[in-house]
Amino acid sequence: MPFKQPTQLMTVSEFAKQLGVSRQHVYNLIERGPDEGGITAYRFGYVRGLRIHRTEVERYIGECRVDAGK
């Protein structure tokens, strides 16, 4: 059996757990899209559901940053 590379894609549940938010919040972010402060998701097949690239975590956190005094 060949070695399986770790994936760079996360499920909605994994993304929610990483950020400490609800799954519904993640779906809302996906619906908004990156141009409106949300995130990008991908669908691979009908049954497998949505996947989010791990770089979206860092990008989203960076956009949520609040500078002190502002």
N, C-alpha and C positions, 0 to 999 in steps of 0.2 A: 504494500500500500504506500503510495507516494506521500511525502510530507506536505501537509496543508499549511500554506502561508497564513499568518494572521490577517484578518480583514481590516481595512480602514473604514469600514461602514458599520454604523450602529443602528439598532432598532430604535423606534420611538421610545420604548420603555427604558432602554439603556441611556439614551440622551436625557430623558427626564430625571433618571436617577443621578446621573453625573452632575446635573445642575440643581438638583433638589427641588424640582417643580413637578406639577402633575402632567400626565400624558395629554390631557386636554389642552393644557397651556402649550405644549409642543405642537399639537395639531393646529392651534391658533397661530403660532409662529410660522408654520409651514404655509398656512393659508395666506398670511400677510406677504410672504416672500421677502427676499433679501433687500429689495428696493424700498420696502416700507418698514425696515427694522426687524424683519423676520429671518427665516432660514430657508435653505434650499434642501429639498428631499428628492429621492429617486425611487422609482417603482420598477422592480425587476420581476415581471410576471404578475399574474392576477392574484394569486394566493399568498405570495410571500410578503406582501405588505410593503410599507415604505422603509427606506434606509436613508441615513444621514451620514455624510462624511465626517470623520472625526475632527477635521479642521474647522467645521462649523462651530464646535464648542468654543475654541479660542476666539474665533471671529465674533461670535455673539457676545461672549464675555467682554471683549474689547469694546464693543459698541455700547455695553451697559455701564461702562466705567463712569463714575461720578468723581469729579475733582473737588477737593475740599474747598469750601468757601464759595461754591457756585450753585 
